[in-house]
């Protein structure tokens, strides 16, 4: 009762917490495991939300940035409840000399000779809420 009185005296609004939206992230394309130098692969992610998002985005991540492969940037979709996001990865140079990787990004281990990569997709909601997913894979370039 005292807390309610203090809030009304101060004029503060008590926020109403809405239920978190249900968000699913689904791969639309298989993740590549091998590329030739100069070869490209398109990676698609579908975002579906029970509530409208402010923006959905897909970004790339790499343990060895710029070595072996490159991504074409990011893919974003403003507003809505669903979006298809696409990134293109290109084989740039042989990955044969890349060392094995342990515990990236958390508990994953990767064999030598391949570039550990991730596609990270997310949706941002009004009020600052965020939902995200990561799709981990490794690509060998020959």
C-alpha positions as CSV (number, residue, x, y, z in Angstrom):
1,X,0.0,0.0,0.0
2,X,2.8,2.4,0.9
3,X,4.6,1.6,-2.4
4,X,1.4,2.4,-4.4
5,X,1.0,5.7,-2.5
6,X,4.6,6.6,-3.3
7,X,4.1,5.8,-6.9
8,X,1.0,7.9,-7.2
9,X,2.7,10.8,-5.4
10,X,5.7,10.7,-7.7
11,X,3.5,10.2,-10.8
12,X,5.4,7.2,-12.0
13,X,3.7,4.8,-14.3
14,X,4.0,1.1,-13.4
15,X,5.1,-0.7,-16.5
16,X,2.9,-3.6,-17.7
17,X,5.1,-6.5,-18.8
18,X,3.8,-8.1,-22.0
19,X,4.5,-11.7,-22.7
20,X,7.6,-12.2,-24.8
21,X,6.8,-12.9,-28.4
22,X,7.3,-16.3,-29.8
23,X,10.1,-16.1,-32.5
24,X,11.4,-18.9,-34.7
25,X,14.4,-18.8,-36.9
26,X,14.5,-21.4,-39.7
27,X,17.3,-22.1,-42.2
28,X,15.9,-21.8,-45.8
29,X,19.1,-23.2,-47.4
30,X,21.7,-25.8,-46.4
31,X,24.8,-24.4,-44.8
32,X,27.8,-25.0,-47.1
33,X,30.7,-27.2,-45.9
34,X,32.9,-26.9,-49.0
35,X,33.5,-24.2,-51.6
36,X,35.9,-23.8,-54.4
37,X,37.9,-20.5,-54.8
38,X,35.5,-18.0,-56.3
39,X,32.4,-20.2,-55.6
40,X,29.5,-18.6,-53.7
41,X,26.7,-20.0,-51.6
42,X,23.6,-18.2,-50.4
43,X,22.4,-18.8,-46.9
44,X,18.8,-17.9,-46.1
45,X,17.1,-17.6,-42.7
46,X,13.4,-17.1,-42.2
47,X,12.3,-15.2,-39.1
48,X,8.7,-15.6,-37.9
49,X,7.3,-13.7,-34.9
50,X,4.0,-13.8,-33.0
51,X,4.4,-10.0,-32.5
52,X,5.6,-7.3,-34.9
53,X,9.3,-6.6,-34.7
54,X,11.1,-3.3,-35.3
55,X,13.8,-5.0,-37.4
56,X,15.1,-8.4,-38.3
57,X,18.7,-8.8,-39.3
58,X,21.2,-11.5,-40.3
59,X,24.9,-11.0,-39.8
60,X,28.0,-13.1,-40.3
61,X,30.6,-14.1,-37.8
62,X,34.0,-15.8,-38.4
63,X,36.8,-17.1,-36.2
64,X,39.3,-16.2,-38.9
65,X,37.7,-13.1,-40.4
66,X,38.8,-12.5,-44.0
67,X,40.7,-15.8,-44.2
68,X,39.4,-18.3,-46.7
69,X,35.9,-16.9,-47.1
70,X,34.1,-13.6,-47.2
71,X,30.5,-12.6,-46.6
72,X,28.7,-9.9,-48.6
73,X,27.6,-7.9,-45.5
74,X,24.3,-8.2,-43.7
75,X,20.7,-8.5,-44.5
76,X,18.0,-6.5,-42.7
77,X,14.2,-6.2,-42.9
78,X,12.4,-3.3,-41.2
79,X,9.1,-4.1,-39.4
80,X,6.7,-6.9,-39.8
81,X,6.1,-10.3,-38.3
82,X,8.1,-12.4,-40.8
83,X,11.2,-11.9,-43.0
84,X,13.5,-13.9,-45.3
85,X,17.1,-12.8,-44.8
86,X,19.9,-13.9,-47.2
87,X,23.7,-13.7,-46.9
88,X,26.2,-14.7,-49.6
89,X,29.5,-16.4,-48.6
90,X,32.3,-16.7,-51.2
91,X,35.4,-18.9,-51.1
92,X,38.4,-16.6,-51.4
93,X,41.5,-18.7,-50.6
94,X,42.5,-22.2,-49.5
95,X,41.7,-23.0,-45.9
96,X,44.1,-25.9,-45.8
97,X,46.5,-24.0,-43.5
98,X,44.0,-23.0,-40.9
99,X,44.6,-24.5,-37.5
100,X,42.0,-26.4,-35.5
101,X,39.8,-24.2,-33.2
102,X,38.6,-25.1,-29.7
103,X,35.7,-23.6,-27.8
104,X,34.4,-21.1,-30.4
105,X,32.0,-19.5,-30.0
106,X,31.4,-21.4,-26.7
107,X,31.9,-25.1,-26.5
108,X,32.3,-26.0,-30.2
109,X,35.5,-27.5,-31.6
110,X,36.5,-27.3,-35.2
111,X,38.9,-29.4,-37.3
112,X,41.9,-27.9,-39.0
113,X,41.6,-27.0,-42.6
114,X,38.2,-25.3,-42.4
115,X,37.0,-21.8,-41.5
116,X,34.6,-21.8,-38.5
117,X,31.7,-19.5,-39.3
118,X,28.3,-18.5,-38.0
119,X,25.2,-16.8,-39.3
120,X,23.5,-14.8,-36.5
121,X,19.9,-13.8,-36.9
122,X,17.9,-11.6,-34.6
123,X,14.7,-9.6,-34.2
124,X,14.4,-6.4,-32.2
125,X,11.1,-5.3,-30.7
126,X,9.7,-2.1,-29.5
127,X,10.8,-1.6,-25.9
128,X,14.2,-3.1,-26.6
129,X,13.5,-6.8,-26.4
130,X,15.6,-9.0,-28.7
131,X,15.4,-12.6,-29.9
132,X,18.3,-14.3,-31.7
133,X,19.7,-17.5,-33.0
134,X,23.0,-18.7,-34.3
135,X,23.7,-21.2,-37.0
136,X,27.3,-22.5,-36.7
137,X,29.2,-24.2,-39.5
138,X,32.6,-24.6,-41.0
139,X,33.7,-24.3,-44.7
140,X,36.7,-25.8,-46.3
141,X,37.9,-23.9,-49.4
142,X,40.1,-25.7,-51.9
